[in-house]
Amino acid sequence: MAFPGVAMMNLIYLGRECHIMERYRFLALSLPLVAAVASAQETFSLQTESAQLMGFISDYYLPVLGGILFLFLIFSGINRALRRRFGFIEFGATVFGVILALLLIATGLVFLAAASVLAWGTAIGDMSYAGAEGWAVPIANGIQDLIQPLLDMIFGSIDYTIYLQNILLGVLLVGGVIITILGILLIWKLPKSAFYEIIKPGGATTFKEVMTRGREPLTPTVTFKVIDRLTNQASPDVKVVLKHKEGAKVYTRYTDFNGEVAFQKIDGLYSQYYAFVEGDEERKRYWVIRTAIGAESVT
């Protein structure tokens, strides 16, 4: 094994003198920076590697992740093909999407944690730190098995083994960041019907609805936001209809550039009305979301 460079030896000496490693173990989170300046060493390899961890990953975790991904793609494809006309299909796509996103975020964070622990364990020459030999080393070796053919093709006859450990740390770091970002983006892009209060048409207001709603403003000013269900984007310049449930009153206005529209001082109570985009009264194409309601008088 190659010896650490002068900069690394000085850094380790300073850490030991100040007892940083014993008192502030959370510093492992910043240790990818240490790995960046560390001299090249041999790849991670310990006899105490945990075969159980890799067995669990291959036998349980990856099949579950693949199954969730498959179900999410199926529900999302059907939902898109049917133009989001069936709520239970959209709900299924959202549920499986959230589960998949959380699994991706957890995987990315594990990759980042493994890179930090391995970097610190390499710096101090002790792979028992934070149990690295039981989980971080097997993960790194599993990554090596996956990328080894690609590395052989890229480097050809060049001996790259002295750089292999740093390559693995880089893959763990970059991969962890990318996977975590993908999980966050997935949650952000999921259908939002499960998180929005969608105004539903039909039926007169019941006594139970009035009691659970509380006191309503009289002649309120109501603001809506219109979202295109196909793109999840605000819809400017569309005509919104605010219609009385008994058909006595109808108000119409166009949305602004932010997809918002306000109806000022409508006659009666807001619970007596429902809103929709003209030509889409069943709201199969557009969400019409109430964002604000207020008035000076209350009944």
TANORNOR-V926910 format. One record per residue. N is the residue number from 1. SS is DSSP state (alpha for helix, beta for strand, coil for the rest). PSI is psi in radians with two decimals (NA if undefined). OMEGA is omega in radians with two decimals (* if undefined). Layout:
n: (N	N)
ss: (SS	SS)
psi: (PSI	PSI)
omega: (OMEGA	OMEGA)
This chain:
n: (1	2	3	4	5	6	7	8	9	10	11	12	13	14	15	16	17	18	19	20	21	22	23	24	25	26	27	28	29	30	31	32	33	34	35	36	37	38	39	40	41	42	43	44	45	46	47	48	49	50	51	52	53	54	55	56	57	58	59	60	61	62	63	64	65	66	67	68	69	70	71	72	73	74	75	76	77	78	79	80	81	82	83	84	85	86	87	88	89	90	91	92	93	94	95	96	97	98	99	100	101	102	103	104	105	106	107	108	109	110	111	112	113	114	115	116	117	118	119	120	121	122	123	124	125	126	127	128	129	130	131	132	133	134	135	136	137	138	139	140	141	142	143	144	145	146	147	148	149	150	151	152	153	154	155	156	157	158	159	160	161	162	163	164	165	166	167	168	169	170	171	172	173	174	175	176	177	178	179	180	181	182	183	184	185	186	187	188	189	190	191	192	193	194	195	196	197	198	199	200	201	202	203	204	205	206	207	208	209	210	211	212	213	214	215	216	217	218	219	220	221	222	223	224	225	226	227	228	229	230	231	232	233	234	235	236	237	238	239	240	241	242	243	244	245	246	247	248	249	250	251	252	253	254	255	256	257	258	259	260	261	262	263	264	265	266	267	268	269	270	271	272	273	274	275	276	277	278	279	280	281	282	283	284	285	286	287	288	289	290	291	292	293	294	295	296	297	298	299)
ss: (coil	coil	coil	coil	coil	alpha	alpha	alpha	alpha	alpha	alpha	alpha	alpha	alpha	alpha	alpha	alpha	coil	coil	alpha	alpha	alpha	alpha	coil	alpha	alpha	alpha	alpha	alpha	alpha	coil	alpha	alpha	alpha	alpha	alpha	alpha	coil	coil	coil	coil	coil	coil	coil	coil	coil	coil	coil	coil	coil	alpha	alpha	alpha	alpha	alpha	alpha	alpha	alpha	alpha	alpha	alpha	alpha	alpha	alpha	alpha	alpha	alpha	alpha	alpha	alpha	alpha	alpha	alpha	alpha	alpha	alpha	alpha	alpha	alpha	alpha	alpha	coil	coil	coil	coil	coil	alpha	alpha	alpha	alpha	alpha	alpha	alpha	alpha	alpha	alpha	alpha	alpha	alpha	alpha	alpha	alpha	alpha	alpha	alpha	alpha	alpha	alpha	alpha	alpha	alpha	alpha	alpha	alpha	alpha	alpha	alpha	alpha	alpha	alpha	alpha	alpha	alpha	alpha	coil	coil	coil	coil	alpha	alpha	alpha	alpha	alpha	alpha	coil	alpha	alpha	alpha	alpha	alpha	alpha	alpha	alpha	alpha	alpha	alpha	alpha	alpha	alpha	alpha	alpha	alpha	alpha	alpha	alpha	coil	coil	coil	coil	coil	alpha	alpha	alpha	alpha	alpha	alpha	alpha	alpha	alpha	alpha	alpha	alpha	alpha	alpha	alpha	alpha	alpha	alpha	alpha	alpha	alpha	alpha	alpha	alpha	alpha	alpha	alpha	alpha	alpha	coil	coil	coil	coil	coil	coil	coil	coil	beta	coil	coil	coil	coil	coil	coil	coil	coil	alpha	alpha	alpha	alpha	alpha	alpha	alpha	coil	coil	coil	beta	beta	coil	coil	beta	beta	beta	beta	beta	beta	beta	beta	coil	coil	coil	coil	beta	beta	coil	coil	coil	coil	beta	beta	beta	beta	beta	beta	coil	coil	coil	coil	coil	beta	beta	beta	beta	beta	coil	coil	coil	coil	coil	beta	beta	beta	beta	coil	coil	coil	coil	coil	beta	alpha	alpha	alpha	beta	beta	beta	beta	beta	coil	coil	beta	coil	coil	coil	coil	coil	beta	beta	beta	beta	beta	beta	beta	beta	beta	coil	coil	beta	beta	coil)
psi: (2.35	2.58	2.59	2.70	3.09	-0.75	-0.72	-0.73	-0.71	-0.70	-0.76	-0.73	-0.77	-0.70	-0.72	-0.66	-0.66	-0.03	0.60	-0.70	-0.61	-0.61	-0.53	1.29	-0.32	-0.20	-0.20	-0.45	-0.43	0.10	-0.17	-0.49	-0.61	-0.72	-0.54	-0.50	-0.05	2.59	2.71	2.40	3.08	2.79	2.74	2.25	1.97	2.58	-0.30	0.29	2.52	1.88	-0.43	-0.69	-0.85	-0.58	-0.73	-0.74	-0.81	-0.57	-0.50	-0.95	-0.91	-0.75	-0.71	-0.79	-0.77	-0.69	-0.75	-0.74	-0.76	-0.82	-0.69	-0.78	-0.69	-0.89	-0.70	-0.72	-0.78	-0.73	-0.74	-0.69	-0.63	0.15	0.67	0.72	-0.28	2.05	-0.65	-0.53	-0.75	-0.67	-0.73	-0.75	-0.68	-0.78	-0.89	-0.57	-0.71	-0.77	-0.79	-0.75	-0.73	-0.67	-0.71	-0.76	-0.76	-0.73	-0.77	-0.72	-0.63	-0.72	-0.80	-0.71	-0.71	-0.74	-0.74	-0.81	-0.73	-0.68	-0.76	-0.72	-0.65	-0.70	-0.68	-0.07	0.53	1.78	0.06	-0.12	2.22	0.47	0.57	-0.64	-0.31	-0.38	-0.76	-0.74	-0.82	-0.65	-0.79	-0.71	-0.61	-0.70	-0.70	-0.73	-0.59	-0.68	-0.10	-0.81	-0.67	-0.73	-0.72	-0.67	-0.65	-0.82	-0.34	-2.16	0.00	2.40	1.82	0.10	-0.50	-0.30	0.01	-0.68	-0.76	-0.60	-0.77	-0.72	-0.73	-0.71	-0.74	-0.76	-0.95	-0.77	-0.73	-0.74	-0.80	-0.80	-0.71	-0.76	-0.69	-0.74	-0.74	-0.77	-0.64	-0.80	-0.70	-0.61	-0.05	2.70	2.39	0.17	-0.52	-0.21	-0.12	2.64	1.78	2.22	2.19	2.39	3.00	2.65	2.56	2.77	2.23	2.90	-0.67	-0.71	-0.72	-0.73	-0.69	-0.42	-0.53	-2.87	2.29	2.56	2.48	2.42	1.05	2.86	2.12	2.35	2.39	2.75	2.32	2.21	2.28	2.09	-0.40	-0.54	-0.20	0.44	2.68	2.57	1.79	2.75	0.68	2.61	2.07	2.34	2.20	1.91	2.39	2.44	-0.45	-0.02	0.14	-0.59	2.47	2.26	2.49	2.44	2.76	2.56	2.67	-2.94	-0.29	0.08	0.30	2.67	2.50	2.33	2.04	2.27	1.04	2.69	2.12	-2.54	2.63	-0.59	-0.22	0.00	2.83	2.67	2.59	2.84	2.40	2.26	-0.03	0.97	-0.47	-0.02	0.79	-0.38	-0.61	2.46	2.41	1.81	2.18	2.16	-0.39	2.61	2.37	2.71	2.91	-0.55	2.63	2.48	NA)
omega: (-3.14	-3.14	3.11	3.10	-3.08	-3.12	-3.14	3.14	3.09	-3.12	3.11	3.12	3.14	3.13	3.14	3.13	-3.08	-3.11	-3.10	-3.06	-3.12	-3.00	-3.04	-3.08	3.13	3.13	3.09	3.13	-3.12	-3.00	2.95	3.08	3.08	-3.13	-3.11	-3.13	-3.13	3.05	-3.10	3.11	-3.12	-3.12	3.12	3.11	3.10	3.12	-3.10	3.11	-3.08	3.07	3.14	-3.12	-3.13	3.07	3.10	-3.13	-3.07	-3.06	-3.03	-2.99	-3.11	3.06	3.11	3.12	3.11	3.12	3.10	3.10	3.14	3.14	3.11	3.13	3.13	-3.11	3.14	3.12	3.11	3.14	3.13	-3.14	-3.14	3.09	3.03	-3.12	-3.09	-3.04	-3.06	3.09	3.10	3.11	3.10	3.10	3.14	-3.12	-3.13	3.09	3.12	3.12	3.13	-3.13	3.13	3.09	3.12	3.14	3.12	3.12	3.12	3.13	3.08	3.09	-3.14	3.11	3.13	3.12	-3.14	-3.12	3.14	3.12	-3.14	3.10	3.08	-3.10	-3.10	3.13	-3.11	-3.12	3.04	-3.12	3.13	3.12	-3.04	-3.08	-3.10	-3.10	-3.08	3.13	3.09	3.11	3.13	3.13	3.06	3.07	3.13	3.13	-3.13	-3.03	-3.09	3.11	3.13	3.12	3.11	3.14	-3.10	-3.04	3.13	-3.09	-3.12	3.11	-3.11	-3.06	3.13	3.11	-2.97	-3.11	3.11	3.08	3.14	3.09	3.12	3.12	3.12	-3.13	-3.10	3.12	3.12	3.12	-3.10	-3.12	3.11	3.12	3.11	3.10	3.13	3.12	3.13	3.10	-3.11	-3.06	-3.11	3.03	-2.98	-3.07	3.14	-3.06	3.14	2.99	-3.09	-3.09	-3.06	3.13	2.96	2.97	3.06	3.13	-3.13	3.12	3.14	3.13	-3.14	-3.11	-3.12	-3.11	-3.09	-3.09	-3.08	3.03	3.07	-3.05	-3.03	2.91	-3.02	3.12	3.13	2.98	-3.10	3.14	3.05	-3.08	-3.11	-3.06	-3.06	-3.14	3.08	-3.06	3.09	3.01	2.99	-3.05	-3.14	3.14	3.03	-2.96	3.06	-3.10	3.09	3.10	-3.06	-3.07	3.08	3.06	3.11	3.05	3.11	3.11	3.10	-3.07	3.08	-3.10	-3.11	3.13	-3.12	3.04	-3.01	3.02	3.09	-3.05	3.09	-3.10	-3.13	-3.11	3.13	-3.05	2.92	-3.02	3.09	3.06	-3.11	-3.11	-3.11	-3.03	3.11	3.08	3.05	-3.11	-3.04	2.87	3.03	-2.95	3.07	-3.10	-3.13	3.05	-3.12	3.08	-3.12	-3.10	-3.10	3.09	*)
